Amino acid sequence: MSEDDYCLIDATRPPRADGPPYAECVLCREPTEYPESYKGITLCPVCEWQEAQRTACSG
């Protein structure tokens, strides 16, 4: 059994934008790396990293 078998969190991410305009982070309102046209939750690199720390699988 691999380490990946323990983590059930869906890790899909929106596509990266080629340039502005960028979507706002849903937590801090800073620009993200994702296109403004993306529909869904977008996080800036800092909030994305913090969220990953909070939701990391422990095993």
N, C-alpha and C positions, 0 to 999 in steps of 0.2 A: 504494500500500500504506500503510495507516495504522499508527500506533504499536501499536495493539491486536493487530495481526497477529503481532507478535513474542512476545507473552506467552501461554503455554499453561497458566498456573496457573489452576485453578478458583477463582473468587472468590466462590462462594456463601457466604452468611452465614446463621446462624440468625436467627429472628425476634426482634425486641426485646421485652423483657418490659414489661408495663404497670405492674408493681410487684413488691414482694417476694413470694415468695422468689426470689432470684437464683441462678443456677448459679455454682459456683466456677471460677476460672481454673485451667486444667490445669497451668500453670507456677508461679504464685506463690500460689495459693489465695485470692486477693482476689475479692470479688464482681464479677461481670460485668454486662453490660447485658442478658443473656439469661435466659429463664425457667429455673428449676431443673428443669423437666420435659423440657427439650431433651436429646435423646440425641445425643451427638457431642462434638467438641472445642469447648470454649468458652474464649475468652481475654478478659482484662480489657482496657480501652482501652489501657493502657500496653504490655502484652505484645503486643497485636494490632498496635500501631504498630511495635514493635521487630521483630516477625516479618515485617511488611510490608517493613521496611528490609532485612532479611536476604535475603528472597526476591524483591526487586524485580528486574524484568527490566532488563537493561542492553542498550543497543543503540546 
